[in-house]
C-alpha cells in the first residue's frame, strides 16, 4: 500500500496536489493535510505530480522524497526561439567521424531520455546499446542478407526502396544500413504492452533531440528496425529479454560535417475546429 507524507508545517492546504493527481486519489477532508483516498491507494502510479506541483515542498511519496526531486531552475528554461532552432537544426546524420562515443556520454543521454512520458508511468522501455563499430558492421551484414532475400523473393519493398542499390553499395565497401556509425541505441519493451511502440518512440525522440547538446548526431535506423522485427539471424544476435521486441533504434556518433542552415519544409496541414 502506497502512502504520501505531508510536512504539516509547510502545507498551506491549497489543494493544488489534489487538482493535478491524474488518478484523482488525493483528497483533503475537514481542513486536514492531503492524503490518499482510502481503499484506492494502489491506483497511485508514482508519477510524482503531487511532489512536483507543491510550491512549498510539503509532500513526498514513499519512494520519492521531496529532497530527491531537484527544484526547477528558471534560468535553465529554454525560450521559444531556442526550441525552434533545436528542432529545425536537427539533422539525420549519415556521415560520422572516426571518433568513438564515450560510454559515459551515451549513459547520460539515456538517463535524460528515460524521463520521457510513458503510459500510466509504467516505465517499461528498456535499452540496448551496441557501442562497437565491429559489432555494428557485422549486424549491417546480416541486414544486407535480408535485403538480398527480399530482392530474390520479389518483395514489394525491394522495388519501393530500390534495395538493389543498397546491396550494391555494401558490396562496394560502403555501409548503407548503419552508415558506419560507432554506436547504436535500441529501445525495446514487452511485446504484450499495448503502448510499447509509442513509449519507445517518445523516449528515442527525446534522446534524438538531446544528442546535439553533447556534440552527437543521430539517425533513425529504419533498415535495422525492419530487420529486428522479422529477420531471425538478427533477432538471435540481439538476444533481447524473453517477451521483448525492438521498438526502434538510433545510430549515434560524432558528425563528420557541420550543418549551417535551417532547411525549409512544406507548410503544416492543419484542420481547425473552434
N, C-alpha and C positions, 0 to 999 in steps of 0.2 A: 504494500500500500504506500502510495506516494504522499508526501506532506510538503507544505510550504511553511517557512519560518519567517515571521514578521518581527522586526525590531519595533516594539511599541513606542519607543521614544522618537523614532524617525517617521513613523507612519502618520500621514496627515488625513487619512480617511477620505481621500478624494475620489476613490472608486475607479481610477484610471485602469488599474490592473484587471478589474472585473470587466471593463468595457472592451479590452483588447484580447482577452482569452479566446483563442479560436474554438475551443471546445465548450465554452460557456459554463465552466465548472468552478469558477471562483465567485464567492458571494460575500457580502458584508451584511451582517444582521445586527440590528439594535445598536449601531454605532461602534460595534466591535471591529477589530482588525480583520482584514481579508482572510478567508480560509477556503479550502476545497469543499465543495458540496458533498455532504455525507452520502456514501453509497456509490459514488461515481468517480472516486479518486483514481481508479485505474484507467480512466479516459485521458488522463494527463499525458501529453506526448512529449513533454520535456523540451518544448520549443524555446523556452526562455523569454517569451514575450513579456511575461509579468515581471521578470527580473530586469529586463532591458528598459521597460517603459517607466518604471518608478523614478521620478526625478529626485527622490530623497534617498535612494539606495536602501530602502527599508525591507526589501523582500528577497528571499532566497528559496531555491528548491533543494530537496535532499541532496541531489547530485550536482547542483550548480549554485555555489555560493555567490553572493554579490561581489565578494572580493576577487573571485576568479574571472569576473567579467569586466574588462577594462572599459573606462568611460569613452564615449565618442568624442573625438577631438575635432572641434570646429575648424581648426586651422588646416586640417587634412581633407576637408570637404572638396570634392572635385567640382569645378564650375562647368556650366553648360558648354562653353567653347572648348574646354579641355576634353570633356567627354566626347564631343562631336569629333574632335581631331583624333582621339584614341580609336574610335570606331572606324572613321573614314580612312585613317592611315594604316589600319590593319591589313596586311597582305598575306597571301598564301605563299610561303617561302618554299621554293623548289631548288634553290642553289645554296648549299651550305659550305661554310668554311671548314677547314680541316681540324679545327679546334674541337676537342671533346667537351661534352657538357658535364659540369661538376655534379656529382650526386647530391650534394647539399643544396644546390640551386634547384634541381628538379624536386627535391623533397619540399623545399619552401613553396614552390608553385602549387604542388598538390595539397599542401597544408592550407593554402589560401582557397583553392578550388573546392575543397571538401566542405567548405561552409556554404556552398550553393544550396538553394532550397530543394527539399525532397518531399514527396507526398507524405502527409501526416508526420513529417520529420522522421521518417523511417530510417534514413541514412544507410541504405542498403548498397550503395555504389562502392565497389572496391577497385583497386588499381593494380595493374601490372606494368612495370617499367622495364624495357629492354634497352640498356644503355651500352650497346656494343655494336660497332659497325659490322664486325664479322658475323655476329648472330643475325643482324638485320639483313645482311647480304644473302645469307642462307635462306631466310624467310622470303625475300624477294624472289629467289629462285623457285621456291615452292609455288608461289603465286603465279609466276610465269608458266609453270607446268599446268596450272589450272586454265590459264588463258589459252594455251595450246589445245587443251581438251575442248574448251568451248568453241574454238575455231573448227576443230575436227568434227565436232557434232553439229555444226551449223547453227549454233545457238543464236537467237536474235541479238544478244548482246555483242556478239562478235562483230556484226556489221554495224550496229549502232555506235559502238565505241572504237571501231576500227582497230580491233585488238591485234591484227597482224602487224601494225606499226609498232605497237608496244613490244611484241615479241622480237621484231627485227632490231629494235633499239637495244634490247637486252643482249641479243647475240652480237651486237656491235660493241659491247662493253659498257653500255650505259645502264642506269637503273631507273626505268620508267615507273616503277612500283612505289618504292620508298625513297627515291631521289637521293640515295646515298646519305640519308640523314644519319646523324650519330646516335639518335635516341628515338624511341617510340613509346608513347604513353597510352596505355589501353585502359578503358573503363569497362568493367564487367559487373554483372548483377545476377541475382537468381532469375532463372527463366520463368518461374511462376509468379514473379512480382509484376503486377499489371503496369506499373509506371517505370519499369526498368529502363526502357529506351528514353523516355522523357527526362528522368532524373539524371541519367548518364550524359545526355546531350547538354543539359544545362551545366553540369559540372565541367565537362570538357570545354564548353564555350567560355566559362569563367576562366579556366586555365589559359585558353587561347588568347583572351584579352589581357590577361596578366603577364603573359610571356614577354612582351616587348619592354616591360618595366625593368626587367633584369637583362635586357640585351638579346633575348632569344626570339626566334621566329618559329612559326608553326605552319603546318598544312594538314588538312583533314585527309586521312589515309583511306580513300574510297576503295581502291582495289583490295587493300588489306581487310577492310570490314566485310566486303563481299565474300572474300575467301574464308574469313573466320566463321561465316555463317553456314558454309556449305562444303568446304574442301577438307576432307578427313586428314590428310597429312599435316595441314596447318593446325587443325584443331588438336591433333595429338601432340604436336610440338609445343603448343601454348600451354597445355595441361592446366586449364583453368579449374578451379574447385568444382567438385561434383554439383551438378544442377545449375551451374552458372553459364552465361553466354556473353560473348563480346558484344558490347553496345556502342562501340565507336573507338576511334584511335586518332591520335595526333602525332605526326612527325615533328620532332623538336630539334633545333640546333641553332648555332650562331649563323646569321645570314652572311653570305659571301659578299653581297652587294647592299647598298643603302638606297632606299627609295626617297624621292624628293618632292613628289606631287601627290595630290589627292584626286584620283580619277573620278569622273562623273558616273552616275548610274541613271537608269530610266526613272522617271517620276514615279513615286509611290502611287499605287492604285488603291484608293480609299473610298469606301461607301459610308456615308454619314447618316445616322438615324437620330434625329433630335426631336 
